[in-house]
Amino acid sequence: MNQHAPKISDASGRPVIRQLDEAAVNRIAAGEVVERPASAVKELVENALDAGATRITVDYANGGKTLIRVTDDGCGMTAEDLPLALSRHATSKIDGSDLLDIRSFGFRGEALPSLGSVGRLTITSRVQGEAAAQIAVTGGRMAAVKPAALSRGTVVELRDLFFAVPARLKFLRSDRAESQAIADVVRRLAMAEPTVGFTLRDVTGGGDGRVIFRADPEPGDFFDALHRRLAAVLGTEFIDNALKIDVEREGLRLSGYAALPTYSRGSSVQQYLFVNGRPVLDRALFGALRAAYFDVLSRDRHPAAVLNLICDPQRVDVNVHPAKAEVRFREPEAVRSLFITSLRTALAGAGHRASNTLGTATLAAFAPETPTFVPRVYQMDRPSQGALSRAFAYQAPEPSAQPGFAEAPSARVEPAKTDTLDRPLGAARAQVHENYIIAQTATGMVIVDQHAAHERLVYERMKRQMAESGIAAQALLIPDIVELSPTEAARILDLSVELYRFGLGIEAFGGSAIAVREVPAILGQVDATALIRDVLDELSDLGDSQLVQTKIEAVLSRMACHGSVRSGRQMRAEEMNALLREMEATPLSGQCNHGRPTYVELKLSDIEKLFGRR
């Protein structure tokens, strides 16, 4: 049976071209724009933002399948506007003269008519100074406009999504999964617009429902507002471990926050990227983010970041995806370069800083178990401070000739000067288990993994040497000839100059073949064909290749591991203190070459809480 036979034909079997009716067109558009309830929420909230709303409330029931209601305090629509708003390609966002000058979230004019064609849609709106009006459309059939009661703004209510196309309902997930997708959409838009208030409620079962998410409008300048909004949306843990990013170059500006490598995640769930405030899921931008961290994170860890790329709308095309989730840049290399250099500069500028959540986790591990019964302590039972001092003095051990911990050969460290204690990593006091350095700071203590810390220091030293003297290339006695397609050959030969900087020498060899004449000496024995294929795969995936550099730096990392201070080696006091001082002066020394922390800091006030002293 021919599965591709035409559905419409004349008596002779010849296909007949016919104009689809408006209802069919709208349902086809709904398949592109409204994939699930979260897609409908996105379109409606973006419309509210385009209307200048300062507060937006989203209510949903049964994962958005039976009800989605978006209420805003925006500019509203008149009674005359309502039927037009439900017409295809009718919009107030653009005039159609320039599709590369998009300065709003919406511009297609497809969302409302698409939603009205697959669900029961009601819009109530009021423009200041005029009466409120309401219009309803069910399965594509529009009712007449009628008067309504509303103080200001717009209320869009969508009931029974996909009732007109029941086959689509089979592709929806559970109510819980759809609810989570709606919450993710609202949180993303809340991060994009920190000065706008958002409320998300689950009203399944009726009544006022349950508040799932709430973020009040944040005052102040952009970064202050964004700082507080991210703390509310992602938690203070993210913002406490994030670096401020604000870099402008060649008319492109990257702003937001990127987390320290030691605050990495097991997946990419905390990566939020925006272009001119629009949330995007663009593969090239996520690839640039990954490339910026590749030297400080292992492949199974992912950075956390909230970043907004701001540029002239003429330099980015947002009209390449029905849901506007992907974009296309006029100068993709400039965008990628801005991402990578901005983030790497910020990470290097953080110096030895590591995630402060490590100290919290360490303290939690130290915390004693809470007894099931805690006797009540009355005020009269608490000894005075003077009595405590006398008791401590009485209980102090007598001087002994036997060596204690402080006198043990592996732990003996001379008292440090006061100015050393004021340094970020303090002064070495002891070494335990022949791997961990205990240092005292002015406000607490630091525990350093000597092998991990020295591994990063050696690695950074080797990278500096590589940058200064270049990468030695090893000429092959017999060049490796690699057969490629004409497209692949042209693509990799365009990068020949860049690849040569990393010791990989290639040239054309007639037809679509290339000759590999030199390989990086530091890589040793290399399968040139496999290397070229890997580079081409990365070019196809990301549009750029740092694979050769990545492989070289992986070798450097491996060499640094072997050349660093090993676990199990006892270190002298001067060696330990020299290690601490070099860590303070070396970028990225807060994490090893794989993104693991090199030290943990504990504040004295937190330590005292462990022992009930505060």
C-alpha positions as CSV (number, residue, x, y, z in Angstrom):
1,M,0.0,0.0,0.0
2,N,1.3,3.4,-0.9
3,Q,1.3,5.5,2.3
4,H,2.1,8.6,0.4
5,A,-0.9,8.5,-1.9
6,P,-2.8,11.9,-2.2
7,K,-5.8,12.3,0.0
8,I,-7.6,14.6,-2.4
9,S,-7.7,13.8,-6.1
10,D,-10.0,14.2,-9.1
11,A,-11.6,11.4,-11.2
12,S,-8.3,10.7,-12.9
13,G,-6.4,10.4,-9.6
14,R,-4.4,13.6,-10.1
15,P,-3.8,15.5,-6.9
16,V,-5.9,18.6,-6.5
17,I,-4.7,21.8,-4.8
18,R,-7.3,23.3,-2.5
19,Q,-7.3,26.2,0.0
20,L,-7.7,25.0,3.6
21,D,-10.4,26.6,5.7
22,E,-9.5,29.0,8.6
23,A,-10.2,26.3,11.3
24,A,-7.8,23.8,9.7
25,V,-5.1,26.5,9.3
26,N,-5.4,27.5,12.9
27,R,-5.2,23.9,14.1
28,I,-2.1,23.3,12.1
29,A,-0.6,26.5,13.6
30,A,-1.6,25.3,17.0
31,G,0.5,22.1,16.4
32,E,3.5,24.3,15.9
33,V,3.0,26.9,18.6
34,V,1.1,25.0,21.4
35,E,2.8,21.7,22.0
36,R,1.5,21.3,25.6
37,P,-0.1,23.4,28.4
38,A,3.3,25.0,29.2
39,S,3.5,26.3,25.7
40,A,0.1,28.0,26.1
41,V,1.2,29.6,29.4
42,K,4.4,30.9,27.7
43,E,2.5,32.6,24.9
44,L,-0.1,34.1,27.2
45,V,2.5,35.4,29.8
46,E,4.6,36.8,27.0
47,N,1.6,38.7,25.7
48,A,1.0,40.1,29.2
49,L,4.6,41.3,29.3
50,D,4.3,42.9,25.9
51,A,1.2,44.7,27.3
52,G,3.4,46.4,29.9
53,A,2.1,44.3,32.9
54,T,3.8,44.8,36.3
55,R,1.9,41.9,38.0
56,I,0.9,38.6,36.3
57,T,-1.0,35.8,37.9
58,V,-1.2,32.3,36.3
59,D,-3.8,29.8,37.6
60,Y,-4.0,26.3,36.2
61,A,-5.9,23.1,37.0
62,N,-5.1,19.4,36.2
63,G,-1.7,20.3,34.8
64,G,-3.2,23.0,32.6
65,K,-5.3,20.5,30.7
66,T,-8.7,21.7,32.0
67,L,-7.9,25.3,32.9
68,I,-5.2,28.0,32.3
69,R,-6.0,31.5,33.4
70,V,-3.6,34.4,33.0
71,T,-4.4,37.7,34.7
72,D,-2.4,40.9,34.1
73,D,-2.5,44.6,34.8
74,G,-1.3,45.7,31.4
75,C,-2.7,48.2,28.9
76,G,-5.7,46.0,27.9
77,M,-7.7,45.8,24.7
78,T,-10.8,47.6,23.5
79,A,-14.0,45.9,22.4
80,E,-13.0,46.6,18.8
81,D,-9.5,45.0,19.4
82,L,-10.8,41.7,20.7
83,P,-12.1,40.1,17.4
84,L,-9.0,41.3,15.6
85,A,-6.8,39.8,18.3
86,L,-8.3,36.4,17.5
87,S,-7.6,36.7,13.8
88,R,-4.5,35.0,12.3
89,H,-1.4,37.2,11.9
90,A,-3.0,40.2,13.6
91,T,-0.6,41.7,16.1
92,S,0.2,45.0,17.8
93,K,3.9,44.1,18.1
94,I,5.2,44.8,14.6
95,D,3.9,46.5,11.4
96,G,5.4,43.9,9.1
97,S,7.9,46.1,7.4
98,D,11.0,44.7,9.1
99,L,11.1,41.2,10.6
100,L,14.7,41.7,11.8
101,D,13.7,44.5,14.2
102,I,11.8,42.5,16.8
103,R,11.6,44.2,20.1
104,S,8.8,42.3,21.8
105,F,8.2,38.7,22.9
106,G,5.4,38.0,20.4
107,F,5.1,39.2,16.8
108,R,3.6,36.3,14.8
109,G,-0.1,36.9,15.8
110,E,-0.7,33.2,15.9
111,A,-1.0,32.3,19.6
112,L,-4.6,33.5,20.4
113,P,-6.3,32.2,17.3
114,S,-4.4,28.9,17.6
115,L,-5.5,28.5,21.2
116,G,-9.1,29.4,20.3
117,S,-9.1,26.7,17.6
118,V,-8.1,23.8,19.9
119,G,-9.8,24.9,23.2
120,R,-12.4,27.1,24.8
121,L,-10.9,30.5,25.0
122,T,-12.4,33.6,26.8
123,I,-10.7,37.0,26.8
124,T,-11.9,39.8,29.1
125,S,-10.1,43.1,28.8
126,R,-10.3,46.8,29.7
127,V,-8.4,49.8,28.5
128,Q,-8.2,52.7,31.0
129,G,-11.1,55.1,30.5
130,E,-13.2,52.6,28.6
131,A,-15.7,49.9,29.5
132,A,-14.5,46.3,29.8
133,A,-15.4,43.8,27.1
134,Q,-15.4,40.0,26.6
135,I,-15.1,37.7,23.7
136,A,-15.2,33.9,23.6
137,V,-14.1,31.4,20.9
138,T,-14.8,27.6,21.1
139,G,-13.1,25.2,18.8
140,G,-12.5,28.0,16.3
141,R,-16.1,29.4,16.4
142,M,-16.1,33.0,17.6
143,A,-19.0,34.5,19.6
144,A,-20.0,38.2,19.6
145,V,-18.3,40.7,21.9
146,K,-20.2,41.5,25.0
147,P,-19.9,43.9,28.0
148,A,-18.0,42.6,31.1
149,A,-16.8,43.6,34.5
150,L,-13.1,44.2,35.0
151,S,-11.1,46.9,36.8
152,R,-8.1,46.9,34.6
153,G,-5.8,44.8,32.3
154,T,-6.7,41.5,30.7
155,V,-7.8,38.0,31.8
156,V,-7.3,35.2,29.3
157,E,-9.0,31.9,30.3
158,L,-8.3,28.8,28.3
159,R,-10.4,25.7,29.3
160,D,-10.3,22.1,28.0
161,L,-7.1,22.5,25.9
162,F,-7.1,20.2,22.8
163,F,-10.8,19.2,23.3
164,A,-11.2,20.0,19.6
165,V,-8.3,17.7,18.6
166,P,-8.6,14.9,21.2
167,A,-5.8,12.9,19.6
168,R,-3.4,15.5,20.9
169,L,-4.5,14.7,24.5
170,K,-2.9,11.3,24.2
171,F,0.5,12.8,23.8
172,L,0.3,14.9,27.0
173,R,2.2,13.7,30.1
174,S,0.9,13.3,33.6
175,D,-0.7,16.2,35.5
176,R,2.4,16.4,37.7
177,A,4.8,16.5,34.7
178,E,2.7,19.2,32.9
179,S,2.5,21.2,36.1
180,Q,6.3,21.1,36.5
181,A,6.7,22.3,32.9
182,I,4.4,25.2,33.5
183,A,6.3,26.2,36.7
184,D,9.6,26.1,34.7
185,V,8.2,28.4,32.0
186,V,7.0,30.9,34.7
187,R,10.3,30.8,36.5
188,R,12.3,31.4,33.3
189,L,10.2,34.5,32.5
190,A,10.4,35.7,36.1
191,M,14.2,35.6,35.7
192,A,14.0,37.5,32.4
193,E,11.8,40.3,34.0
194,P,12.9,40.8,37.6
195,T,10.9,44.1,37.9
196,V,7.6,42.3,37.2
197,G,5.7,40.3,39.9
198,F,4.6,36.7,39.2
199,T,2.2,34.4,41.0
200,L,1.6,30.8,40.0
201,R,-1.3,28.9,41.6
202,D,-2.7,25.4,41.2
203,V,-6.5,25.7,41.5
204,T,-7.3,22.0,40.8
205,G,-10.4,21.3,42.8
206,G,-11.6,24.9,42.9
207,G,-11.2,27.7,45.4
208,D,-8.2,29.9,45.8
209,G,-5.9,27.0,45.1
210,R,-2.3,26.5,46.3
211,V,0.5,29.0,45.5
212,I,3.3,27.2,43.7
213,F,5.5,30.1,43.0
214,R,5.5,33.8,43.9
215,A,8.0,36.6,43.1
216,D,7.2,40.2,43.9
217,P,8.4,43.0,41.7
218,E,12.0,43.8,42.6
219,P,13.0,47.5,42.8
220,G,16.4,49.1,42.1
221,D,18.8,48.8,39.1
222,F,18.9,45.7,36.9
223,F,21.6,43.8,38.7
224,D,20.2,44.5,42.2
225,A,16.8,43.4,41.0
226,L,18.2,40.4,39.2
227,H,20.3,39.4,42.3
228,R,17.2,39.3,44.5
229,R,15.0,37.6,41.9
230,L,17.6,34.8,41.3
231,A,17.8,34.3,45.1
232,A,14.0,33.9,45.2
233,V,13.8,31.6,42.1
234,L,17.0,29.5,42.3
235,G,17.8,30.0,46.0
236,T,20.4,31.9,47.9
237,E,22.8,28.9,47.5
238,F,23.1,29.7,43.8
239,I,23.5,33.5,44.1
240,D,26.1,33.1,47.0
241,N,28.3,31.0,44.7
242,A,27.8,33.0,41.5
243,L,30.0,35.5,39.8
244,K,28.6,38.7,38.3
245,I,29.0,38.9,34.5
246,D,28.7,42.2,32.7
247,V,30.9,42.5,29.6
248,E,30.3,44.6,26.5
249,R,32.3,44.2,23.3
250,E,31.7,45.1,19.7
251,G,28.1,46.1,20.4
252,L,27.3,42.8,22.2
253,R,26.7,42.7,25.9
254,L,26.6,39.6,28.2
255,S,25.2,40.1,31.7
256,G,23.9,37.9,34.5
257,Y,25.5,35.5,36.9
258,A,27.6,32.3,36.4
259,A,28.4,29.9,39.2
260,L,31.8,28.8,40.4
261,P,32.9,25.4,39.0
262,T,32.7,23.8,42.5
263,Y,29.0,24.6,42.4
264,S,28.5,22.5,39.3
265,R,25.4,20.3,38.8
266,G,24.8,16.7,37.6
267,S,22.8,18.0,34.7
268,S,22.1,21.2,32.8
269,V,18.9,22.0,34.7
270,Q,20.3,25.3,36.1
271,Q,21.4,26.8,32.8
272,Y,19.1,29.7,31.8
273,L,20.0,31.6,28.7
274,F,18.3,34.7,27.3
275,V,18.7,36.8,24.2
276,N,17.4,40.4,24.6
277,G,15.4,39.1,27.6
278,R,13.8,36.3,25.6
279,P,14.3,32.7,27.1
280,V,16.0,30.6,24.4
281,L,17.0,26.9,24.2
282,D,19.7,27.5,21.6
283,R,22.3,24.7,21.0
284,A,25.1,27.0,19.9
285,L,24.7,29.2,23.1
286,F,24.7,26.2,25.4
287,G,27.7,24.9,23.5
288,A,29.6,28.2,24.2
289,L,28.7,27.9,27.9
290,R,30.0,24.4,28.0
291,A,33.2,25.4,26.2
292,A,33.8,28.2,28.7
293,Y,33.9,25.7,31.6
294,F,35.6,22.8,29.8
295,D,38.9,23.4,31.5
296,V,37.5,23.4,35.0
297,L,34.8,20.7,34.9
298,S,34.8,17.1,34.1
299,R,32.5,15.9,31.3
300,D,29.8,14.6,33.7
301,R,29.4,17.9,35.5
302,H,27.5,21.0,34.2
303,P,27.9,24.7,35.0
304,A,25.0,26.7,36.5
305,A,24.4,30.1,34.9
306,V,21.7,32.8,34.2
307,L,23.0,34.9,31.3
308,N,21.3,37.4,29.0
309,L,22.9,38.4,25.7
310,I,21.9,41.9,24.7
311,C,22.4,43.1,21.1
312,D,20.8,45.1,18.4
313,P,17.7,43.2,17.1
314,Q,19.0,43.6,13.6
315,R,21.9,41.3,14.5
316,V,19.8,38.3,15.6
317,D,16.9,36.6,13.8
318,V,14.3,35.2,16.2
319,N,12.0,34.2,13.4
320,V,13.5,30.8,12.8
321,H,11.5,28.6,15.2
322,P,7.7,28.5,15.7
323,A,8.0,28.7,19.5
324,K,10.9,31.3,19.1
325,A,13.1,29.0,21.2
326,E,16.0,29.1,18.8
327,V,17.7,32.1,17.3
328,R,20.2,32.8,14.5
329,F,23.0,35.4,14.9
330,R,24.5,37.4,12.1
331,E,28.0,37.0,13.7
332,P,27.9,33.7,15.6
333,E,31.6,33.6,16.1
334,A,31.6,37.0,17.9
335,V,28.8,35.7,20.2
336,R,30.6,32.5,21.0
337,S,33.9,34.4,21.7
338,L,32.1,36.8,24.0
339,F,30.6,33.9,26.0
340,I,33.9,32.1,26.3
341,T,36.2,35.0,27.1
342,S,33.8,36.7,29.5
343,L,33.2,33.6,31.6
344,R,36.8,32.5,31.6
345,T,37.9,36.0,32.6
346,A,35.4,36.0,35.5
347,L,36.4,32.5,36.6
348,A,40.1,33.5,36.5
349,G,39.3,36.7,38.4
350,A,37.7,34.6,41.2
351,G,41.2,33.4,42.0
352,H,41.2,30.7,44.6
353,R,37.5,31.1,45.6
354,A,35.5,27.9,46.0
355,S,31.9,27.3,46.7
356,N,30.8,28.3,50.2
357,T,28.3,25.6,50.3
358,L,31.1,23.2,50.8
359,G,31.7,24.5,54.3
360,T,28.0,24.1,55.1
361,A,28.0,20.5,53.9
362,T,31.2,19.8,56.0
363,L,29.6,21.3,59.1
364,A,26.5,19.2,58.5
365,A,28.7,16.1,58.4
366,F,30.4,17.1,61.6
367,A,27.2,17.9,63.4
368,P,26.4,15.5,66.3
369,E,23.3,13.4,66.4
370,T,20.4,15.1,68.1
371,P,19.3,13.2,71.2
372,T,15.7,12.1,71.3
373,F,15.3,13.8,74.7
374,V,16.9,17.1,75.6
375,P,16.6,18.0,79.3
376,R,15.4,21.6,79.8
377,V,18.0,24.0,81.1
378,Y,16.8,26.7,83.4
379,Q,18.5,30.0,83.7
380,M,19.6,29.3,87.3
381,D,21.4,26.2,86.1
382,R,23.6,28.0,83.6
383,P,27.0,28.7,85.1
384,S,28.4,32.3,84.9
385,Q,31.2,33.2,82.5
386,G,33.6,33.5,85.4
387,A,32.7,30.1,86.7
388,L,33.2,28.6,83.2
389,S,36.7,30.2,82.9
390,R,37.7,28.8,86.3
391,A,36.3,25.4,85.4
392,F,38.2,25.3,82.1
393,A,41.5,26.3,83.8
394,Y,41.0,23.6,86.4
395,Q,40.4,21.0,83.8
396,A,43.4,21.9,81.7
397,P,46.0,19.1,81.6
398,E,49.3,19.5,83.4
399,P,52.5,20.0,81.2
400,S,53.8,16.6,80.2
401,A,57.0,15.3,78.8
402,Q,55.1,13.1,76.5
403,P,54.6,14.5,72.9
404,G,51.0,15.4,72.2
405,F,49.3,16.3,68.9
406,A,51.0,19.7,68.7
407,E,54.4,18.1,69.2
408,A,54.0,15.2,66.8
409,P,56.6,15.3,64.0
410,S,54.1,15.1,61.2
411,A,52.0,17.9,62.6
412,R,54.5,20.3,64.1
413,V,54.2,23.8,62.6
414,E,55.7,27.0,64.0
415,P,53.3,29.7,65.1
416,A,52.4,31.9,62.3
417,K,52.7,35.7,62.2
418,T,49.5,37.7,62.6
419,D,49.7,39.1,59.0
420,T,49.7,35.5,57.7
421,L,46.5,34.7,59.6
422,D,44.9,37.6,57.8
423,R,45.6,36.0,54.4
424,P,42.5,34.3,52.7
425,L,43.9,30.8,53.3
426,G,45.6,31.6,56.6
427,A,48.6,29.8,58.0
428,A,49.3,26.1,58.0
429,R,49.0,24.5,61.5
430,A,49.1,20.8,60.8
431,Q,49.0,18.0,58.2
432,V,46.7,15.0,58.8
433,H,46.5,11.7,57.0
434,E,49.5,12.9,54.9
435,N,47.1,14.6,52.5
436,Y,45.1,17.3,54.3
437,I,46.6,20.6,55.4
438,I,44.8,22.3,58.3
439,A,45.3,26.1,58.2
440,Q,44.1,28.7,60.6
441,T,42.6,32.0,59.4
442,A,41.6,35.1,61.3
443,T,38.0,34.0,61.3
444,G,38.1,30.2,61.2
445,M,40.0,27.4,59.6
446,V,40.7,25.9,56.2
447,I,41.2,22.2,55.2
448,V,43.2,21.8,52.0
449,D,43.5,18.7,49.8
450,Q,47.3,19.0,49.1
451,H,47.2,16.8,46.0
452,A,44.2,18.4,44.3
453,A,45.5,21.9,45.0
454,H,49.0,21.3,43.7
455,E,47.6,19.5,40.7
456,R,45.8,22.7,39.7
457,L,48.8,24.8,40.4
458,V,51.1,22.7,38.2
459,Y,48.4,22.5,35.5
460,E,48.1,26.3,35.3
461,R,51.9,26.7,35.3
462,M,52.1,24.3,32.3
463,K,49.3,26.1,30.4
464,R,51.1,29.4,30.9
465,Q,54.3,27.9,29.5
466,M,52.3,26.5,26.5
467,A,50.8,29.9,25.8
468,E,54.2,31.6,25.9
469,S,56.2,29.1,23.9
470,G,53.5,27.5,21.8
471,I,52.9,23.8,21.2
472,A,55.6,21.7,19.6
473,A,54.6,19.9,16.5
474,Q,55.9,16.4,15.6
475,A,56.3,15.8,11.9
476,L,55.1,12.5,10.6
477,L,57.6,10.5,8.6
478,I,54.8,9.4,6.3
479,P,51.8,11.8,6.2
480,D,48.4,10.3,7.0
481,I,46.0,10.7,4.1
482,V,42.4,11.1,5.2
483,E,39.6,10.8,2.7
484,L,36.7,13.1,3.3
485,S,33.6,14.4,1.6
486,P,34.1,17.7,-0.3
487,T,32.1,19.6,2.4
488,E,34.1,18.1,5.3
489,A,37.4,18.8,3.6
490,A,36.5,22.5,3.0
491,R,35.2,22.8,6.5
492,I,38.4,21.5,8.2
493,L,40.8,23.3,5.8
494,D,39.2,26.6,6.7
495,L,40.4,25.9,10.2
496,S,43.9,24.9,9.2
497,V,45.6,28.0,10.6
498,E,43.9,27.7,14.0
499,L,44.7,24.0,14.2
500,Y,48.3,24.6,13.4
501,R,48.6,26.8,16.5
502,F,47.9,23.6,18.5
503,G,50.4,21.5,16.6
504,L,48.1,19.9,14.0
505,G,49.4,20.5,10.5
506,I,47.0,19.7,7.6
507,E,46.9,20.5,3.9
508,A,44.8,19.6,0.8
509,F,45.9,16.4,-1.0
510,G,43.9,16.5,-4.2
511,G,40.2,15.9,-4.6
512,S,38.6,15.8,-1.2
513,A,41.5,14.2,0.7
514,I,43.7,16.0,3.2
515,A,47.2,15.2,4.4
516,V,48.0,15.3,8.1
517,R,51.7,16.2,8.2
518,E,52.2,17.2,11.8
519,V,50.6,16.3,15.1
520,P,51.0,17.8,18.6
521,A,54.1,16.2,20.1
522,I,52.6,16.2,23.6
523,L,49.9,13.7,22.4
524,G,52.4,11.0,21.6
525,Q,51.1,8.3,19.2
526,V,48.0,9.7,17.5
527,D,45.5,8.1,15.2
528,A,45.3,11.1,12.8
529,T,42.2,9.8,11.0
530,A,40.3,9.4,14.2
531,L,41.4,12.8,15.4
532,I,40.3,14.5,12.2
533,R,36.9,12.7,12.4
534,D,36.4,13.8,16.0
535,V,37.2,17.4,15.1
536,L,34.7,17.3,12.2
537,D,32.0,15.8,14.5
538,E,32.5,18.7,16.9
539,L,32.4,21.2,14.1
540,S,29.1,19.7,13.0
541,D,27.7,19.8,16.5
542,L,28.9,23.2,17.7
543,G,30.0,25.1,14.6
544,D,33.5,25.4,16.1
545,S,36.1,22.9,17.3
546,Q,38.3,23.1,20.4
547,L,38.8,19.4,20.3
548,V,42.6,19.6,19.6
549,Q,43.1,22.1,22.4
550,T,40.9,20.0,24.7
551,K,43.0,16.9,24.0
552,I,46.2,18.8,24.6
553,E,45.0,20.3,27.8
554,A,43.7,16.9,28.9
555,V,47.3,15.6,28.5
556,L,48.6,18.6,30.4
557,S,46.1,17.8,33.1
558,R,47.2,14.2,33.3
559,M,50.9,15.3,33.4
560,A,50.1,17.8,36.1
561,C,48.4,15.0,38.2
562,H,51.6,12.9,38.0
563,G,53.8,15.9,38.7
564,S,52.0,17.2,41.7
565,V,52.4,16.5,45.4
566,R,51.2,13.0,46.0
567,S,48.8,12.0,48.7
568,G,50.7,10.3,51.5
569,R,53.7,12.6,51.4
570,Q,54.5,14.5,54.6
571,M,55.1,18.2,54.0
572,R,57.2,20.7,55.9
573,A,55.6,23.8,57.4
574,E,57.3,26.1,54.8
575,E,56.1,23.8,52.0
576,M,52.5,23.9,53.2
577,N,52.5,27.7,53.6
578,A,54.2,28.2,50.2
579,L,51.3,26.0,48.7
580,L,48.7,28.2,50.4
581,R,50.3,31.4,49.1
582,E,50.6,30.1,45.6
583,M,46.9,29.0,45.7
584,E,45.9,32.6,46.6
585,A,47.8,34.0,43.6
586,T,46.7,31.4,41.1
587,P,43.4,31.7,39.2
588,L,41.0,28.7,39.4
589,S,42.9,27.2,42.3
590,G,39.7,26.7,44.2
591,Q,39.0,23.6,42.2
592,C,41.2,20.8,40.8
593,N,41.4,20.0,37.1
594,H,38.1,18.0,37.3
595,G,36.0,20.7,39.1
596,R,36.3,19.2,42.5
597,P,37.1,21.5,45.4
598,T,40.7,21.9,46.6
599,Y,39.8,23.3,50.0
600,V,36.9,23.8,52.4
601,E,36.6,26.8,54.7
602,L,34.9,26.7,58.1
603,K,34.0,29.8,60.0
604,L,34.8,29.9,63.7
605,S,31.3,31.0,64.6
606,D,29.9,27.9,62.8
607,I,32.4,25.6,64.5
608,E,31.4,27.0,67.9
609,K,27.7,26.3,67.1
610,L,28.6,22.7,66.6
611,F,29.8,22.5,70.2
612,G,26.9,24.6,71.6
613,R,29.1,27.5,72.5
614,R,26.8,30.0,70.8
